[in-house]
Amino acid sequence: MEKSVLVAVDGSVYSGNSLDYLATLFKSDRNLNIHLLSVAAAGSAGKDWMFDVDPHRTQSPASEKQAHLANRHLKEAEERLIRHGFAKERITTHVKTASGVGAAIRDEAQRGQYDSVLIGRRGLGAMGNMFFGSTSAELVEKCHKTPLWIVDGVVTSNRYLLAVHSHPASLMAADHLAFILKDHQDVQICLYHSNSVFGKQQPAKAEAFHEQWGKAWCDQYLDIDNFLFFAHAQLLVDSGIARHRITQLPTQMHLDISADLLRQAKHHNCGTIVIGRRRRDGSKELIKGVSDKTLNQAENIAVWLAG
């Protein structure tokens, strides 16, 4: 089954880290298509976005320079992926002129109907909120129709930690992981539930899962009182992942679930944490807080947000 990933590139080492992460996980996946996007800053008082709808307009010198730089970043990124073993025909590229990087990435994600958006970020510290730091924060806040893969630093492990709880958002994250890893024979996935915060929530009722997975499947596999460990595993198995490659870690109690997720991922050598999230509606969602805090504390790890 064909899968497509939108990858934002800017020529930085952080962007390069995200490309290397993609290679670590998917260089052998012949069903993965990659679309590289580079955003050229708009000039002329922000009017260069008009080139998307009127190509006969004349670009300003500053905009031409930005576009040239963006094209160079795309060429370098494509060459990097090809060196890693990706087929050239699986890679497409695009330069978009826009005044806002985050908005341009989000618009492209929605227009192209990608299965995920991959972005590298600068990480913690004073520089963490500049460019891809602020861009990743904006995407987390506003991009909910497409799963986000946010890579912090250098990630070399192809093992996954899937955070589980008794709500549809968590199963949606498992569904996304199952789709992306379909037929990956060497994958290793750890299922983990931290009881410190998730345990305070009331589990969703079985009916909340019926629309997405159907009553028959839910009647057979939902184990709501067990944090849906079995249901998560079944979604993965249904996609061809061998059951012996799925490990259920013991549930533990911790005050800070985000720190606990990161600690468990490090302890079990997982390079990626997968978290289900609900759409934001202005309320102070516990799940929203977990994903935000996990991203804020993440170092040399990737965090996937889906749901």
C-alpha positions as CSV (number, residue, x, y, z in Angstrom):
1,M,0.0,0.0,0.0
2,E,1.4,3.4,-1.0
3,K,2.3,5.8,1.8
4,S,3.4,9.5,1.4
5,V,5.3,11.7,3.8
6,L,5.7,15.5,3.5
7,V,9.2,16.5,4.6
8,A,10.0,20.2,5.4
9,V,13.6,21.1,4.6
10,D,15.6,24.2,5.2
11,G,19.2,23.2,4.7
12,S,20.0,23.1,8.4
13,V,21.6,20.3,10.4
14,Y,18.3,19.8,12.0
15,S,16.6,19.3,8.7
16,G,19.4,16.9,7.8
17,N,18.7,15.0,11.1
18,S,15.1,14.5,10.0
19,L,16.2,13.1,6.6
20,D,18.7,10.7,8.3
21,Y,15.9,9.6,10.6
22,L,13.7,8.9,7.6
23,A,16.5,6.8,6.1
24,T,17.0,4.8,9.4
25,L,13.3,3.8,9.4
26,F,12.3,3.6,5.8
27,K,15.1,3.2,3.3
28,S,14.0,-0.3,2.5
29,D,10.3,0.6,2.2
30,R,9.5,0.7,-1.5
31,N,6.0,1.8,-0.9
32,L,7.0,5.1,0.7
33,N,6.8,8.3,-1.3
34,I,8.6,11.4,-0.1
35,H,7.6,15.0,-1.0
36,L,10.3,17.5,-0.1
37,L,9.1,21.1,0.6
38,S,11.2,24.1,1.1
39,V,9.6,27.5,1.9
40,A,11.1,30.6,0.4
41,A,10.4,33.7,2.4
42,A,8.1,36.2,0.7
43,G,9.4,39.6,-0.2
44,S,7.7,42.7,-1.7
45,A,5.7,43.4,1.4
46,G,4.6,39.8,1.6
47,K,3.1,39.8,-1.9
48,D,5.2,37.1,-3.5
49,W,2.7,34.5,-2.6
50,M,0.9,35.8,-5.7
51,F,3.4,33.9,-7.9
52,D,1.5,30.7,-7.0
53,V,-1.5,32.0,-8.8
54,D,0.1,34.4,-11.3
55,P,3.4,33.1,-12.5
56,H,3.9,36.0,-15.0
57,R,4.6,38.4,-12.1
58,T,8.2,39.5,-11.8
59,Q,9.9,38.4,-8.6
60,S,11.9,40.8,-6.5
61,P,15.7,40.3,-6.3
62,A,15.3,39.2,-2.7
63,S,12.7,36.7,-3.6
64,E,14.7,35.3,-6.4
65,K,17.6,34.8,-4.0
66,Q,15.3,33.0,-1.5
67,A,13.9,30.8,-4.2
68,H,17.4,29.9,-5.4
69,L,18.4,29.0,-1.9
70,A,15.3,26.9,-1.4
71,N,15.9,25.0,-4.6
72,R,19.5,24.3,-3.5
73,H,18.2,22.9,-0.2
74,L,15.8,20.7,-2.1
75,K,18.6,19.4,-4.3
76,E,20.8,18.6,-1.4
77,A,18.0,16.9,0.5
78,E,17.1,14.8,-2.5
79,E,20.8,13.8,-3.0
80,R,21.1,12.9,0.7
81,L,18.1,10.6,0.5
82,I,19.3,8.9,-2.7
83,R,22.7,8.3,-1.0
84,H,20.8,6.5,1.7
85,G,19.2,4.2,-0.8
86,F,15.9,5.9,-1.7
87,A,14.8,5.6,-5.3
88,K,14.8,8.9,-7.2
89,E,11.3,8.2,-8.6
90,R,9.9,8.0,-5.1
91,I,11.0,11.6,-4.3
92,T,9.3,14.8,-5.5
93,T,10.2,18.4,-4.6
94,H,8.5,21.8,-4.4
95,V,9.4,25.3,-3.4
96,K,6.6,27.4,-2.0
97,T,6.9,31.2,-1.5
98,A,5.1,32.3,1.6
99,S,5.4,34.7,4.5
100,G,4.8,32.1,7.1
101,V,6.7,28.8,7.2
102,G,4.3,27.0,9.5
103,A,1.2,28.0,7.5
104,A,2.9,27.0,4.2
105,I,3.7,23.6,5.5
106,R,0.2,23.1,7.0
107,D,-1.5,24.3,3.7
108,E,0.6,21.9,1.7
109,A,-0.2,19.0,4.1
110,Q,-3.9,19.6,3.7
111,R,-3.7,20.1,0.0
112,G,-1.6,17.0,-0.7
113,Q,-3.4,14.6,1.6
114,Y,-0.2,13.2,3.0
115,D,-0.1,10.4,5.6
116,S,2.3,12.4,7.8
117,V,4.4,15.6,8.0
118,L,8.1,15.2,9.1
119,I,10.0,18.2,10.5
120,G,13.3,18.6,12.3
121,R,13.6,21.0,15.2
122,R,16.4,22.8,16.9
123,G,15.6,21.4,20.3
124,L,15.9,22.8,23.8
125,G,17.6,25.9,24.9
126,A,17.6,29.6,23.8
127,M,17.6,28.6,20.1
128,G,14.7,26.2,20.5
129,N,12.0,28.6,19.5
130,M,13.7,29.9,16.4
131,F,12.6,28.9,12.9
132,F,11.8,25.1,13.1
133,G,11.4,25.4,16.8
134,S,8.6,27.9,16.5
135,T,7.4,26.2,13.3
136,S,7.0,22.9,15.0
137,A,5.1,24.5,17.9
138,E,2.8,26.2,15.4
139,L,2.2,22.9,13.6
140,V,1.4,21.1,16.9
141,E,-1.1,23.9,17.7
142,K,-2.8,24.1,14.3
143,C,-2.1,21.0,12.2
144,H,-4.6,18.3,13.3
145,K,-5.7,16.7,10.0
146,T,-2.3,15.1,9.3
147,P,-0.1,13.2,11.8
148,L,3.1,15.0,12.8
149,W,6.5,13.5,13.1
150,I,8.8,15.8,15.0
151,V,12.5,14.8,15.2
152,D,14.8,16.3,17.8
153,G,18.5,15.8,17.4
154,V,20.1,12.6,16.2
155,V,17.9,9.5,16.3
156,T,19.4,6.1,15.4
157,S,17.1,3.5,16.9
158,N,14.2,2.0,14.8
159,R,12.3,0.8,17.9
160,Y,9.0,2.4,18.9
161,L,7.3,3.2,22.2
162,L,3.5,3.4,21.7
163,A,1.7,5.2,24.6
164,V,-1.6,3.5,25.3
165,H,-4.8,4.5,27.1
166,S,-8.5,3.8,27.0
167,H,-9.6,6.5,24.5
168,P,-10.1,6.5,20.7
169,A,-7.2,8.9,20.2
170,S,-4.8,6.3,21.4
171,L,-6.1,3.6,19.0
172,M,-6.0,6.2,16.2
173,A,-2.2,6.5,16.9
174,A,-1.9,2.8,16.8
175,D,-3.8,2.7,13.6
176,H,-1.4,5.2,12.1
177,L,1.6,3.3,13.3
178,A,0.2,0.1,11.9
179,F,-0.4,1.6,8.5
180,I,3.0,3.2,8.3
181,L,4.8,0.0,9.4
182,K,2.7,-2.4,7.4
183,D,4.8,-5.4,6.5
184,H,8.0,-4.1,8.2
185,Q,9.3,-7.5,9.3
186,D,12.1,-6.2,11.6
187,V,10.1,-3.7,13.6
188,Q,10.1,-3.7,17.4
189,I,7.2,-2.0,19.3
190,C,6.8,-1.5,23.0
191,L,3.3,-0.7,24.4
192,Y,3.4,1.3,27.6
193,H,0.8,2.9,29.9
194,S,1.8,5.3,32.7
195,N,-0.9,5.4,35.4
196,S,0.0,8.7,37.0
197,V,-2.1,10.9,34.7
198,F,-3.9,8.5,32.4
199,G,-5.3,6.6,35.3
200,K,-7.2,9.7,36.5
201,Q,-9.2,9.8,33.3
202,Q,-12.4,7.9,32.9
203,P,-12.1,5.4,30.1
204,A,-14.2,6.0,27.0
205,K,-17.3,3.9,26.5
206,A,-17.2,1.1,23.9
207,E,-19.6,3.0,21.7
208,A,-17.0,5.8,21.2
209,F,-14.9,3.3,19.1
210,H,-17.7,1.8,17.0
211,E,-17.7,4.4,14.2
212,Q,-14.0,4.0,13.4
213,W,-13.5,0.2,14.0
214,G,-17.0,-1.2,13.9
215,K,-19.0,-2.9,16.6
216,A,-18.0,-6.4,15.7
217,W,-14.2,-5.7,15.9
218,C,-14.7,-3.8,19.2
219,D,-16.8,-6.5,20.8
220,Q,-14.0,-9.0,20.0
221,Y,-10.9,-6.9,20.9
222,L,-11.6,-3.9,23.1
223,D,-10.1,-4.4,26.6
224,I,-11.0,-1.0,28.0
225,D,-10.3,-2.0,31.6
226,N,-6.8,-3.0,30.6
227,F,-6.0,0.3,28.9
228,L,-6.6,-1.4,25.5
229,F,-3.3,-3.2,25.5
230,F,-4.8,-6.1,23.5
231,A,-6.7,-3.8,21.1
232,H,-3.6,-1.8,20.3
233,A,-1.6,-5.0,19.7
234,Q,-4.4,-6.4,17.5
235,L,-4.4,-3.4,15.2
236,L,-0.6,-3.9,14.7
237,V,-1.0,-7.6,14.1
238,D,-3.9,-6.9,11.6
239,S,-1.3,-4.9,9.5
240,G,1.1,-7.8,9.3
241,I,3.4,-7.0,12.3
242,A,4.3,-10.3,14.1
243,R,3.0,-10.5,17.6
244,H,6.3,-11.5,19.0
245,R,7.7,-8.1,17.9
246,I,5.2,-6.4,20.2
247,T,6.1,-6.1,23.8
248,Q,3.7,-5.0,26.6
249,L,5.7,-3.1,29.3
250,P,4.6,-3.2,32.9
251,T,2.3,-0.3,33.9
252,Q,3.9,2.1,36.3
253,M,3.0,5.1,38.5
254,H,4.7,8.4,38.0
255,L,3.9,12.0,38.7
256,D,5.1,13.3,35.3
257,I,3.9,11.1,32.5
258,S,5.8,13.0,29.8
259,A,9.1,12.5,31.6
260,D,8.1,8.9,32.3
261,L,7.5,8.2,28.6
262,L,10.9,9.7,27.6
263,R,12.5,7.7,30.4
264,Q,10.9,4.4,29.3
265,A,11.8,5.1,25.6
266,K,15.5,5.6,26.6
267,H,15.5,2.6,28.8
268,H,14.1,0.3,26.1
269,N,16.2,1.9,23.3
270,C,13.2,3.4,21.5
271,G,14.0,6.2,19.0
272,T,10.3,7.1,18.5
273,I,7.4,7.8,20.9
274,V,3.9,7.6,19.4
275,I,1.2,9.5,21.2
276,G,-2.5,9.8,20.4
277,R,-4.0,13.2,20.8
278,R,-7.4,14.7,20.6
279,R,-8.3,17.8,18.5
280,R,-7.9,21.0,20.5
281,D,-11.1,22.7,21.6
282,G,-9.8,25.2,24.1
283,S,-10.2,22.9,27.1
284,K,-7.3,21.9,29.2
285,E,-7.0,18.3,28.0
286,L,-4.8,16.0,29.9
287,I,-3.8,14.3,26.7
288,K,-2.9,17.6,25.1
289,G,-0.6,18.4,28.1
290,V,1.2,15.1,27.8
291,S,2.0,15.6,24.1
292,D,3.1,19.2,24.7
293,K,5.3,18.3,27.7
294,T,6.8,15.3,25.9
295,L,7.8,17.5,23.0
296,N,9.2,20.2,25.2
297,Q,11.4,17.7,27.0
298,A,12.4,15.5,24.1
299,E,16.1,15.3,23.2
300,N,17.6,13.0,20.5
301,I,14.2,11.3,20.0
302,A,11.3,11.6,17.6
303,V,7.7,12.2,18.7
304,W,4.8,11.2,16.5
305,L,1.4,12.9,17.2
306,A,-1.6,11.2,15.6
307,G,-5.3,10.9,16.4
